[in-house]
Protein backbone atom coordinates (compact mmCIF):
# COMPACT_ATOMS: atom_id res chain seq x y z
CA UNK A 1 0.00 0.00 0.00
CA UNK A 2 1.57 3.35 -1.02
CA UNK A 3 2.10 5.80 1.83
CA UNK A 4 1.54 9.52 1.31
CA UNK A 5 1.84 12.57 3.55
CA UNK A 6 -0.14 15.70 2.69
CA UNK A 7 1.23 18.95 4.10
CA UNK A 8 -1.54 21.48 4.70
CA UNK A 9 -5.15 21.05 5.83
CA UNK A 10 -6.94 23.58 3.66
CA UNK A 11 -9.35 22.51 0.94
CA UNK A 12 -6.51 21.64 -1.43
CA UNK A 13 -4.82 19.37 1.10
CA UNK A 14 -8.05 17.80 2.34
CA UNK A 15 -9.28 17.02 -1.17
CA UNK A 16 -5.93 15.49 -2.16
CA UNK A 17 -5.94 13.39 1.01
CA UNK A 18 -9.56 12.28 0.55
CA UNK A 19 -8.93 11.28 -3.06
CA UNK A 20 -5.75 9.32 -2.32
CA UNK A 21 -7.34 7.57 0.67
CA UNK A 22 -10.23 6.52 -1.56
CA UNK A 23 -7.65 4.94 -3.90
CA UNK A 24 -6.39 2.78 -1.04
CA UNK A 25 -3.31 4.83 -0.16
CA UNK A 26 -2.20 5.06 3.45
CA UNK A 27 -2.74 8.78 3.95
CA UNK A 28 -1.56 11.20 6.61
CA UNK A 29 -2.34 14.92 6.74
CA UNK A 30 -0.34 17.49 8.73
CA UNK A 31 -1.96 20.82 9.62
CA UNK A 32 -0.25 23.50 11.71
CA UNK A 33 -3.43 24.98 13.18
CA UNK A 34 -5.84 23.30 15.64
CA UNK A 35 -8.54 23.06 12.95
CA UNK A 36 -8.92 22.21 9.26
CA UNK A 37 -10.11 24.47 6.47
CA UNK A 38 -7.27 26.89 5.81
CA UNK A 39 -8.78 30.19 4.63
CA UNK A 40 -12.29 28.69 4.60
CA UNK A 41 -12.76 27.73 8.21
CA UNK A 42 -14.52 28.50 11.48
CA UNK A 43 -13.31 28.99 15.02
CA UNK A 44 -14.49 29.73 18.54
CA UNK A 45 -15.07 33.42 19.32
CA UNK A 46 -15.24 34.34 23.03
CA UNK A 47 -18.03 36.72 24.07
CA UNK A 48 -19.91 38.13 27.04
CA UNK A 49 -22.85 35.83 26.31
CA UNK A 50 -20.54 32.84 25.98
CA UNK A 51 -18.30 31.60 23.15
CA UNK A 52 -19.76 30.85 19.75
CA UNK A 53 -18.41 29.35 16.56
CA UNK A 54 -18.14 31.73 13.60
CA UNK A 55 -16.73 31.46 10.09
CA UNK A 56 -13.76 33.67 9.30
CA UNK A 57 -15.89 35.00 6.44
CA UNK A 58 -19.04 33.88 4.65
CA UNK A 59 -18.06 31.40 1.93
CA UNK A 60 -20.47 30.38 -0.80
CA UNK A 61 -20.40 28.10 -3.82
CA UNK A 62 -22.35 27.84 -7.04
CA UNK A 63 -23.84 24.74 -8.64
CA UNK A 64 -21.13 24.97 -11.28
CA UNK A 65 -18.50 24.21 -8.59
CA UNK A 66 -18.75 20.51 -9.35
CA UNK A 67 -15.48 19.41 -7.74
CA UNK A 68 -16.20 21.20 -4.47
CA UNK A 69 -19.59 19.50 -4.41
CA UNK A 70 -17.87 16.17 -5.09
CA UNK A 71 -15.57 16.77 -2.11
CA UNK A 72 -18.58 17.57 0.08
CA UNK A 73 -20.18 14.30 -1.07
CA UNK A 74 -17.04 12.42 -0.06
CA UNK A 75 -17.25 14.10 3.34
CA UNK A 76 -20.95 13.25 3.63
CA UNK A 77 -22.02 16.87 4.13
CA UNK A 78 -23.55 17.92 0.82
CA UNK A 79 -26.95 17.89 2.54
CA UNK A 80 -25.77 20.71 4.79
CA UNK A 81 -25.52 23.11 1.85
CA UNK A 82 -28.69 25.07 1.13
CA UNK A 83 -29.06 26.31 -2.42
CA UNK A 84 -30.78 29.60 -3.25
CA UNK A 85 -32.30 30.34 -6.65
CA UNK A 86 -32.66 34.09 -6.21
CA UNK A 87 -30.05 36.84 -6.12
CA UNK A 88 -31.24 40.03 -4.43
CA UNK A 89 -29.70 43.41 -5.27
CA UNK A 90 -30.31 46.42 -3.03
CA UNK A 91 -29.74 50.06 -3.93
CA UNK A 92 -29.09 52.76 -1.33
CA UNK A 93 -32.54 53.63 -0.06
CA UNK A 94 -33.60 49.98 -0.05
CA UNK A 95 -35.05 49.44 -3.53
CA UNK A 96 -34.72 45.75 -4.37
CA UNK A 97 -34.27 43.85 -7.62
CA UNK A 98 -34.17 40.06 -7.92
CA UNK A 99 -32.44 37.89 -10.50
CA UNK A 100 -33.80 34.37 -10.92
CA UNK A 101 -34.01 31.75 -13.66
CA UNK A 102 -37.22 31.53 -15.63
CA UNK A 103 -38.79 28.96 -17.95
CA UNK A 104 -36.55 29.59 -20.96
CA UNK A 105 -33.57 27.27 -21.53
CA UNK A 106 -29.99 28.43 -21.05
CA UNK A 107 -28.56 30.84 -21.98
CA UNK A 108 -31.88 32.71 -22.01
CA UNK A 109 -33.05 31.58 -18.57
CA UNK A 110 -32.42 35.00 -16.99
CA UNK A 111 -34.12 36.98 -19.75
CA UNK A 112 -37.33 37.77 -17.86
CA UNK A 113 -35.88 38.79 -14.51
CA UNK A 114 -32.91 40.56 -16.12
CA UNK A 115 -35.30 42.74 -18.10
CA UNK A 116 -37.02 43.70 -14.83
CA UNK A 117 -33.88 44.69 -12.92
CA UNK A 118 -34.55 48.21 -11.70
CA UNK A 119 -30.98 49.23 -10.91
CA UNK A 120 -29.93 49.09 -14.57
CA UNK A 121 -31.13 51.43 -17.31
CA UNK A 122 -32.46 50.09 -20.60
CA UNK A 123 -29.29 51.15 -22.41
CA UNK A 124 -27.19 49.38 -19.75
CA UNK A 125 -29.19 46.18 -20.20
CA UNK A 126 -28.86 46.25 -23.98
CA UNK A 127 -25.11 46.81 -23.71
CA UNK A 128 -24.75 43.94 -21.22
CA UNK A 129 -26.79 41.64 -23.45
CA UNK A 130 -24.58 42.44 -26.45
CA UNK A 131 -21.45 41.79 -24.38
CA UNK A 132 -22.74 38.46 -23.07
CA UNK A 133 -23.46 37.33 -26.64
CA UNK A 134 -19.91 38.34 -27.58
CA UNK A 135 -18.51 36.52 -24.54
CA UNK A 136 -20.30 33.33 -25.51
CA UNK A 137 -18.90 33.62 -29.04
CA UNK A 138 -15.36 34.66 -28.16
CA UNK A 139 -14.58 32.43 -25.19
CA UNK A 140 -13.24 29.62 -27.41
CA UNK A 141 -12.01 31.76 -30.30
CA UNK A 142 -9.67 34.33 -28.77
CA UNK A 143 -6.10 33.60 -27.73
CA UNK A 144 -5.45 36.85 -25.87
CA UNK A 145 -7.79 36.46 -22.90
CA UNK A 146 -4.92 35.71 -20.53
CA UNK A 147 -2.97 38.77 -21.72
CA UNK A 148 -5.68 41.42 -21.34
CA UNK A 149 -7.68 42.42 -18.29
CA UNK A 150 -11.42 42.04 -17.98
CA UNK A 151 -11.61 45.85 -17.88
CA UNK A 152 -9.81 45.96 -21.24
CA UNK A 153 -12.39 43.62 -22.73
CA UNK A 154 -15.31 45.57 -21.26
CA UNK A 155 -13.89 48.78 -22.74
CA UNK A 156 -13.50 47.01 -26.08
CA UNK A 157 -17.20 46.13 -25.91
CA UNK A 158 -18.07 49.75 -25.04
CA UNK A 159 -19.78 48.93 -21.79
CA UNK A 160 -21.26 52.09 -20.22
CA UNK A 161 -20.23 53.14 -16.72
CA UNK A 162 -23.56 52.13 -15.19
CA UNK A 163 -23.29 48.61 -16.60
CA UNK A 164 -19.71 48.22 -15.38
CA UNK A 165 -20.25 49.60 -11.88
CA UNK A 166 -23.58 47.94 -11.15
CA UNK A 167 -23.31 44.64 -13.01
CA UNK A 168 -19.88 43.57 -14.23
CA UNK A 169 -17.80 44.89 -11.34
CA UNK A 170 -19.92 43.53 -8.43
CA UNK A 171 -20.07 40.06 -9.94
CA UNK A 172 -16.36 39.92 -10.78
CA UNK A 173 -15.16 41.26 -7.44
CA UNK A 174 -17.40 38.84 -5.52
CA UNK A 175 -16.40 35.82 -7.60
CA UNK A 176 -12.69 36.42 -8.21
CA UNK A 177 -11.79 38.70 -5.27
CA UNK A 178 -10.25 41.41 -7.39
CA UNK A 179 -11.30 44.29 -9.59
CA UNK A 180 -11.79 44.00 -13.37
CA UNK A 181 -8.67 46.11 -13.96
CA UNK A 182 -6.51 43.50 -12.21
CA UNK A 183 -7.88 40.16 -13.40
CA UNK A 184 -7.22 38.36 -16.67
CA UNK A 185 -10.20 38.40 -19.00
CA UNK A 186 -10.17 34.60 -19.15
CA UNK A 187 -11.31 34.44 -15.52
CA UNK A 188 -14.04 36.99 -16.05
CA UNK A 189 -15.20 34.86 -18.97
CA UNK A 190 -15.18 31.76 -16.77
CA UNK A 191 -17.37 33.44 -14.14
CA UNK A 192 -20.01 34.64 -16.56
CA UNK A 193 -19.96 31.55 -18.76
CA UNK A 194 -20.41 29.01 -15.97
CA UNK A 195 -22.46 31.20 -13.65
CA UNK A 196 -24.78 32.91 -16.12
CA UNK A 197 -24.80 31.22 -19.53
CA UNK A 198 -23.76 27.57 -19.64
CA UNK A 199 -26.72 26.09 -17.74
CA UNK A 200 -29.96 27.15 -16.11
CA UNK A 201 -28.81 25.99 -12.66
CA UNK A 202 -25.10 26.82 -12.57
CA UNK A 203 -25.79 30.17 -10.87
CA UNK A 204 -27.62 28.70 -7.85
CA UNK A 205 -25.83 29.83 -4.69
CA UNK A 206 -25.02 27.31 -1.99
CA UNK A 207 -24.61 28.55 1.57
CA UNK A 208 -23.54 26.16 4.34
CA UNK A 209 -26.16 25.79 7.07
CA UNK A 210 -23.48 24.90 9.61
CA UNK A 211 -20.11 26.48 10.48
CA UNK A 212 -17.49 25.68 7.86
CA UNK A 213 -15.47 23.60 10.31
CA UNK A 214 -18.32 21.09 10.61
CA UNK A 215 -18.02 20.34 6.90
CA UNK A 216 -14.57 18.84 7.47
CA UNK A 217 -15.36 16.55 10.39
CA UNK A 218 -15.15 13.37 8.31
CA UNK A 219 -12.17 12.47 6.16
CA UNK A 220 -12.46 8.71 5.78
CA UNK A 221 -9.23 6.75 6.19
CA UNK A 222 -7.09 9.88 6.60
CA UNK A 223 -4.85 10.18 9.66
CA UNK A 224 -5.22 13.88 10.49
CA UNK A 225 -2.61 15.52 12.71
CA UNK A 226 -3.60 18.98 13.97
CA UNK A 227 -1.21 21.42 15.66
CA UNK A 228 1.51 19.71 13.63
CA UNK A 229 3.41 22.38 11.70
CA UNK A 230 5.96 20.97 9.28
CA UNK A 231 9.30 22.54 10.10
CA UNK A 232 11.40 21.27 7.21
CA UNK A 233 11.29 18.92 4.23
CA UNK A 234 14.44 16.95 3.45
CA UNK A 235 15.35 16.40 -0.20
CA UNK A 236 18.19 14.19 -1.39
CA UNK A 237 19.06 13.15 -4.94
CA UNK A 238 15.85 14.62 -6.30
CA UNK A 239 13.52 12.90 -3.84
CA UNK A 240 11.88 13.84 -0.54
CA UNK A 241 13.33 11.59 2.14
CA UNK A 242 11.17 12.82 5.00
CA UNK A 243 9.84 15.79 6.90
CA UNK A 244 10.23 17.10 10.42
CA UNK A 245 7.13 18.06 12.42
CA UNK A 246 7.14 18.58 16.17
CA UNK A 247 10.82 17.70 16.23
CA UNK A 248 10.12 14.20 14.86
CA UNK A 249 11.00 12.72 11.47
CA UNK A 250 8.11 11.37 9.39
CA UNK A 251 8.54 9.45 6.16
CA UNK A 252 6.35 8.24 3.31
CA UNK A 253 6.67 7.12 -0.29
CA UNK A 254 4.97 10.20 -1.71
CA UNK A 255 4.28 13.76 -0.56
CA UNK A 256 1.76 16.45 -1.47
CA UNK A 257 2.63 20.04 -0.58
CA UNK A 258 -0.65 21.97 -0.20
CA UNK A 259 0.34 25.28 1.38
CA UNK A 260 0.00 28.92 0.24
CA UNK A 261 2.50 30.00 -2.40
CA UNK A 262 4.39 32.31 -0.03
CA UNK A 263 5.32 29.37 2.21
CA UNK A 264 6.76 27.11 -0.48
CA UNK A 265 10.28 28.61 -0.92
CA UNK A 266 11.11 28.45 2.79
CA UNK A 267 9.60 25.01 3.32
CA UNK A 268 11.20 23.30 0.30
CA UNK A 269 14.12 25.45 -0.89
CA UNK A 270 15.28 22.61 -3.14
CA UNK A 271 12.17 23.08 -5.26
CA UNK A 272 13.57 26.47 -6.38
CA UNK A 273 10.06 27.69 -7.17
CA UNK A 274 9.80 31.33 -8.23
CA UNK A 275 6.66 32.87 -6.70
CA UNK A 276 7.61 36.50 -7.31
CA UNK A 277 4.83 36.97 -9.90
CA UNK A 278 2.11 36.28 -7.32
CA UNK A 279 0.35 39.01 -5.37
CA UNK A 280 -2.32 38.79 -2.69
CA UNK A 281 -5.83 40.18 -2.63
CA UNK A 282 -7.64 40.64 0.68
CA UNK A 283 -11.14 39.90 1.99
CA UNK A 284 -12.71 41.47 5.06
CA UNK A 285 -15.52 39.79 6.97
CA UNK A 286 -17.61 41.90 9.35
CA UNK A 287 -19.82 40.18 11.91
CA UNK A 288 -22.61 42.22 13.51
CA UNK A 289 -24.99 41.11 16.28
CA UNK A 290 -28.07 43.28 16.94
CA UNK A 291 -30.69 43.25 19.69
CA UNK A 292 -33.44 42.50 17.15
CA UNK A 293 -33.87 41.18 13.61
CA UNK A 294 -32.96 43.78 10.98
CA UNK A 295 -33.94 41.99 7.75
CA UNK A 296 -35.94 39.08 6.41
CA UNK A 297 -33.85 38.69 3.26
CA UNK A 298 -31.50 35.69 3.37
CA UNK A 299 -28.78 37.68 1.60
CA UNK A 300 -28.32 40.59 -0.77
CA UNK A 301 -25.70 42.31 -2.90
CA UNK A 302 -25.34 45.97 -1.91
CA UNK A 303 -24.73 48.40 -4.76
CA UNK A 304 -22.62 51.58 -4.92
CA UNK A 305 -21.01 51.23 -1.48
CA UNK A 306 -17.98 49.62 0.18
CA UNK A 307 -19.93 46.75 1.79
CA UNK A 308 -20.77 44.31 -0.99
CA UNK A 309 -22.89 41.55 0.56
CA UNK A 310 -24.76 40.68 3.70
CA UNK A 311 -25.87 37.20 4.76
CA UNK A 312 -28.57 36.75 7.40
CA UNK A 313 -27.97 34.49 10.37
CA UNK A 314 -29.97 33.82 13.56
CA UNK A 315 -33.29 35.10 12.14
CA UNK A 316 -31.72 38.39 11.13
CA UNK A 317 -30.19 39.40 14.47
CA UNK A 318 -26.74 38.39 13.25
CA UNK A 319 -25.42 39.51 9.86
CA UNK A 320 -22.19 38.55 8.12
CA UNK A 321 -20.95 41.29 5.79
CA UNK A 322 -18.35 40.71 3.09
CA UNK A 323 -15.96 43.10 1.37
CA UNK A 324 -13.87 41.41 -1.33
CA UNK A 325 -10.71 43.00 -2.73
CA UNK A 326 -10.72 45.03 0.50
CA UNK A 327 -7.32 46.73 0.23
CA UNK A 328 -8.74 50.06 1.43
CA UNK A 329 -9.93 48.50 4.69
CA UNK A 330 -6.64 46.93 5.72
CA UNK A 331 -5.26 50.15 7.21
CA UNK A 332 -8.53 51.11 8.91
CA UNK A 333 -9.05 50.46 12.62
CA UNK A 334 -11.58 47.89 13.79
CA UNK A 335 -13.80 50.67 15.13
CA UNK A 336 -13.72 52.57 11.85
CA UNK A 337 -14.58 49.46 9.84
CA UNK A 338 -17.56 48.75 12.11
CA UNK A 339 -18.73 52.38 11.93
CA UNK A 340 -18.52 52.32 8.13
CA UNK A 341 -20.44 49.05 8.00
CA UNK A 342 -23.25 50.35 10.22
CA UNK A 343 -23.51 53.62 8.31
CA UNK A 344 -23.75 51.89 4.94
CA UNK A 345 -25.98 49.07 6.11
CA UNK A 346 -28.53 51.59 7.43
CA UNK A 347 -28.85 52.96 3.89
CA UNK A 348 -30.14 49.59 2.70
CA UNK A 349 -31.89 48.21 5.79
CA UNK A 350 -33.84 50.91 7.68
CA UNK A 351 -34.34 48.56 10.65
CA UNK A 352 -30.64 48.97 11.44
CA UNK A 353 -31.30 52.57 12.53
CA UNK A 354 -33.59 51.43 15.35
CA UNK A 355 -31.58 48.39 16.39
CA UNK A 356 -28.83 48.38 19.00
CA UNK A 357 -25.52 46.79 18.10
CA UNK A 358 -24.69 44.30 20.83
CA UNK A 359 -21.30 43.14 19.60
CA UNK A 360 -19.16 43.11 16.46
CA UNK A 361 -16.13 41.30 15.12
CA UNK A 362 -13.89 42.09 12.13
CA UNK A 363 -11.74 39.55 10.30
CA UNK A 364 -9.20 40.92 7.83
CA UNK A 365 -7.71 38.26 5.58
CA UNK A 366 -4.82 40.19 4.02
CA UNK A 367 -3.67 37.07 2.15
CA UNK A 368 -7.08 35.70 1.32
CA UNK A 369 -6.37 34.83 -2.33
CA UNK A 370 -3.88 35.40 -5.09
CA UNK A 371 -4.62 38.14 -7.60
CA UNK A 372 -5.43 36.51 -10.97
CA UNK A 373 -3.69 39.13 -13.08
CA UNK A 374 -3.08 39.01 -16.84
CA UNK A 375 -0.09 36.86 -17.70
CA UNK A 376 0.03 35.07 -14.34
CA UNK A 377 -0.95 31.67 -15.72
CA UNK A 378 2.54 31.18 -17.10
CA UNK A 379 3.86 31.30 -13.53
CA UNK A 380 1.29 28.90 -12.06
CA UNK A 381 2.92 25.47 -11.65
CA UNK A 382 1.21 22.19 -12.33
CA UNK A 383 1.01 19.37 -9.76
CA UNK A 384 4.24 17.64 -10.83
CA UNK A 385 7.57 18.98 -9.63
CA UNK A 386 11.22 18.23 -10.44
CA UNK A 387 11.31 16.38 -7.13
CA UNK A 388 10.02 13.03 -8.29
CA UNK A 389 7.89 12.09 -5.26
CA UNK A 390 6.60 15.58 -4.41
CA UNK A 391 3.42 17.09 -5.84
CA UNK A 392 1.89 20.55 -5.49
CA UNK A 393 -1.67 21.52 -4.63
CA UNK A 394 -3.26 24.86 -3.84
CA UNK A 395 -5.69 27.22 -5.52
CA UNK A 396 -2.66 29.15 -6.84
CA UNK A 397 -1.43 26.20 -8.93
CA UNK A 398 -2.52 25.68 -12.54
CA UNK A 399 -6.16 24.65 -12.13
CA UNK A 400 -7.83 26.66 -14.91
CA UNK A 401 -9.70 28.57 -12.19
CA UNK A 402 -9.03 31.68 -10.15
CA UNK A 403 -8.61 31.54 -6.37
CA UNK A 404 -11.84 29.88 -5.23
CA UNK A 405 -12.83 26.89 -3.13
CA UNK A 406 -13.56 25.06 -6.39
CA UNK A 407 -10.06 25.88 -7.62
CA UNK A 408 -8.55 24.58 -4.38
CA UNK A 409 -10.36 21.24 -4.66
CA UNK A 410 -9.46 20.96 -8.34
CA UNK A 411 -5.81 21.37 -7.37
CA UNK A 412 -6.06 18.65 -4.74
CA UNK A 413 -7.64 16.23 -7.19
CA UNK A 414 -5.04 17.05 -9.87
CA UNK A 415 -2.24 16.41 -7.38
CA UNK A 416 -3.84 13.09 -6.43
CA UNK A 417 -4.13 12.12 -10.09
CA UNK A 418 -0.46 12.96 -10.67
CA UNK A 419 0.57 10.95 -7.61
CA UNK A 420 -1.40 7.85 -8.58
CA UNK A 421 -0.01 8.04 -12.12
CA UNK A 422 3.54 8.27 -10.76
CA UNK A 423 2.74 5.33 -8.48
CA UNK A 424 1.82 3.18 -11.47
CA UNK A 425 -1.94 2.95 -10.87
CA UNK A 426 -3.46 6.13 -12.33
CA UNK A 427 -6.86 7.21 -11.07
CA UNK A 428 -9.23 9.92 -12.23
CA UNK A 429 -10.69 12.22 -9.56
CA UNK A 430 -11.37 15.51 -11.33
CA UNK A 431 -15.01 16.06 -12.28
CA UNK A 432 -15.20 17.63 -15.73
C-alpha positions, 0 to 999 in steps of 0.5 A, a space after each residue: 500500500 503506497 504511503 503519502 503525507 499531505 502537508 496542509 489542511 486547507 481545501 486543497 490538502 483535504 481534497 488530495 488526502 480524501 482522493 488518495 485515501 479513496 484509492 487505497 493509499 495510506 494517507 496522513 495529513 499534517 496541519 499547523 493549526 488546531 482546525 482544518 479548512 485553511 482560509 475557509 474555516 470556522 473557530 471559537 469566538 469568546 463573548 460576554 454571552 458565551 463563546 460561539 463558533 463563527 466562520 472567518 468570512 461567509 463562503 459560498 459556492 455555485 452549482 457549477 462548482 462541481 469538484 467542491 460538491 464532489 468533495 462535500 459528497 465524499 465528506 458526507 455533508 452535501 446535505 448541509 448546503 442550502 441552495 438559493 435560486 434568487 439573487 437580491 440586489 439592493 440600492 441605497 434607499 432599499 429598492 430591491 431587484 431580484 435575479 432568478 431563472 425563468 422557464 426559458 432554456 440556457 442561456 436565455 433563462 435569466 431573460 425575464 428577470 434581467 429585463 425587470 432589474 430596476 438598478 440598470 437602465 435600458 441602455 445598460 441592459 442592452 449593452 450587457 446583453 450584447 457583451 454576453 453574446 460576444 462573450 459566448 462567441 469569443 470564449 473559445 475563439 480568442 487567444 489573448 484572454 490571458 494577456 488582457 484584463 477584464 476591464 480591457 475587454 469591457 472597454 472594447 465592448 463599449 460597456 457604459 459606466 452604469 453597466 460596469 459599476 452595477 453589473 460587471 464589477 460587483 459580480 467579478 469582485 465577488 467571484 474572483 476577489 479582485 477588480 476587473 482592472 486587475 484580473 485576466 479576461 479569461 477568468 471573467 469569462 469563466 465566471 459569466 460563462 459558468 455562472 450565467 450562460 452555460 446552464 440554467 442551474 449553474 448560478 444557484 448559490 449554496 450557503 452552508 447551514 453549519 459552520 465551515 469547520 463542521 463540513 470537514 469533520 469526516 475524512 475517511 481513512 485519513 490520519 489527520 494531525 492537527 497542531 503539527 506544523 511541518 518545520 522542514 522537508 528533506 530532499 536528497 538526490 531529487 527525492 523527498 526523504 522525510 519531513 520534520 514536524 514537532 521535532 520528529 521525522 516522518 517518512 512516506 513514499 509520496 508527498 503532497 505540498 498543499 500550502 499557500 504559495 508564499 510558504 513554499 520557498 522556505 519550506 522546500 528550498 530545493 524546489 527552487 520555485 519562483 513565486 515573485 509573480 504572485 500578489 495577494 488580494 484581501 477579503 474582510 468579513 464583518 460580523 454584527 450582532 443586533 438586539 433584534 432582527 434587521 432583515 428578512 432577506 436571506 442575503 443581498 448584494 449591496 450596490 454603490 457602497 464599500 460593503 458588498 454583501 450581507 448574509 442573514 444568520 440567527 433570524 436576522 439578528 446576526 449579519 455577516 458582511 463581506 468586502 472582497 478586494 478590501 485593500 482600502 480597509 486593511 489600514 482602517 481600525 476595527 472601530 472605523 470598519 464597524 462604523 462604516 459598515 453600520 452607516 452603509 448598512 442603514 442605507 439599505 436596511 432601515 431597521 438597522 437605525 432602530 436596532 442596538 448593536 450588541 457586539 461586532 467582530 472584524 476579520 481581515 484576511 490580508 492574504 485571502 487569495 492570489 490576484 489573478 492578473 493578466 499573464 500570471 498563468 505562465 507562472 502557475 505550476 502544475 502538480 508535478 515537480 522536479 522532485 520526483 515524489 513531491 506534488 503541489 496543490 493549492 488554488 494558486 497552482 494551474 487549475 484553470 480557475 481563479 482563487 476559489 474553493 472550487 479551484 482549491 479542490 481541483 488542485 487537490 484532485 489534480 495532485 492526487 491524479 499525478 501521484 497515482 499516475 507516478 505510483 503506477 496505478 493512475 486514477 481519475 478524480 477531477 469532475 469535468 
